[in-house]
Structures are given as C-alpha cells and as structure tokens.
Amino acid sequence: MAVTNAQANALNHIQAGQVDATALQHYCNSFTLGPLKINYCIDPTVPQATFQISLAGAQIGSGTINAQNPSVTIGGSIAGFTAQVALTAAFSKSQLDYDITLCAPIAGCKQYTGTLFSW
C-alpha cells in the first residue's frame, strides 16, 4: 500500500518525552519452557506480581504474589504433560524466583530453578 498523503509531524500535539507515569510502574513479560508458559506482571511500587500459568495452551492457574502471600505453588496436567510451578518473591533481594518440575511423555521429568525477574 502506497503512502499518498504524509505530513511532516502529524503528532505534534504530543510533546517529546511525554509518558504517563503509570506506564513505568508495571513490567509485563512471559517465560516459556516447552509446553509451559508463565505470563507475569510486576509492580515494584507495591511490590507485587500477578501471573497466569498455562500448560499445552490451557490455563492451569493464576494468582498474585505480595508481601502477605510471597509464595504460590500451582500444578496441573493436560495432554500428557504435567507441571508444578512454585513462584516465590524475595522482596529483600527484589526478585521473583521459580522452581519448576515439568514432565513430558517419553522424555520424563526435569526440574528447573532460577530467577524469573529482578527489579
């Protein structure tokens, strides 16, 4: 498709460096490990993390981690895959850690640990 009528600055009403402060208060990302996917958002100003966990495309759990509830473990099984995910916030270290056990047909089970996010 060809551009037929371009303006030098069609958005001159938006000032340089203009951004809503709330846009910088949340950081969202995802972590994928084979058939397992963790979608998460971190708000370090609270601090808290919200997350959804899916296995083979089906949601097996979701929740919120904060100072009152710093650790959550969710497990599920679908399409021959089984997973258990433990998410733990170490607020003193400003990080969200994971401990995952993932089992797949033929391949068996494997454990994964690490830091999902640091702020």
Summary of the structure (lengths in Angstrom):
residues: 119
radius of gyration: 19.7
end to end distance: 42.6
largest distance: 59.3
contacts: 297
relative contact order: 0.17
helix: 3%
strand: 61%
